[in-house]
Amino acid sequence: MQPDTMDDEQVAEPLTKADFEALARFRFGIRRYLRFSEQAVRSHGLTPQKYQLLLALKGYPGREWATLTELADRLQLRHHSVVELVNRAQAQGLVHRTPHPTDARAVRVELTSHGEQAMAQLGALHRDELRRARTILTLPDWGEPADVPRRPVRVRRIYDQPAADDGVRVLVDRVWPRGIRKEVAAIDEWAKDVAPSTELRKWYGHVPERFAQFEARYRDELATQAGRNALDHLRTLAKGDALTLVTATRDVDHSQAAVLARLLTEPH
């Protein structure tokens, strides 16, 4: 099968010989690091898949456990594959399941003391290898892409006092916030088309444990034609003045506004 060809307009500028050498060097560094990792974990009686599971748990942001759904997103595996992987790791005494404190339908997966010990040893080995490989695993310096905003994109609650340096304030909720009159809201634009679908918003219910899956599904919605158009409009705004995304959500770090802020600062 022939690979899909890229339109000429997708290539911003031609690569030099040095650019290709940098790409090849970085790719070589990745392959060498992955080979080292596989050999290291197998020497400790683990498979690479189990090590990735333990690392996902130990390195989960803000806590030392994760749900099966969150692990599926982190490992980019199907749910049933994660269940089987956790079962094998649990049989080896590396992880255990505990009831979720707020969601009876979910369980928490945590490291055991044996799993903690394995991660301490393997983590040190991988850190030291990365230190040795830093010269070939350094990202090439090609400067900032033209489509990345020069200023950070902020996220604020609509109920908070606006700041003088907020710049353009855009509401990114699909439903107008309660208790705020439109004529007095400090909003320059209401971009309801960029908000999550009603179905996704109701499913999420602002349950933090669902946020990883919510973000993945929200990004899928934004990958549609309508989603891309709405997101491109925000990108245009972000290239000018400072941009602040406004939401009524109480937990802004686990909101669609936080997802949008990340997307707007990623090259596309």
DAJOVEN-V302965 format. One record per pair of residues at least 24 apart in sequence whose C-alpha atoms are under 6 Angstrom apart, sorted by the first residue. I is the first residue (numbers start at 0). J is the second residue. Records with the same first field share a line. If there is no record, write none. Layout:
I: J ; J
//
This chain:
24: 135
25: 135 ; 136
28: 135 ; 136
64: 108 ; 109
65: 107 ; 108
66: 106 ; 107 ; 108
69: 211
147: 264 ; 266
148: 237 ; 238
152: 242 ; 243 ; 260
153: 243
154: 243 ; 244 ; 245
155: 245
156: 245 ; 246 ; 247
157: 245 ; 246 ; 247
165: 243
166: 240 ; 241 ; 242
167: 242
168: 243 ; 244
169: 244 ; 245
170: 245 ; 246
171: 246
172: 246
176: 247
193: 229
//
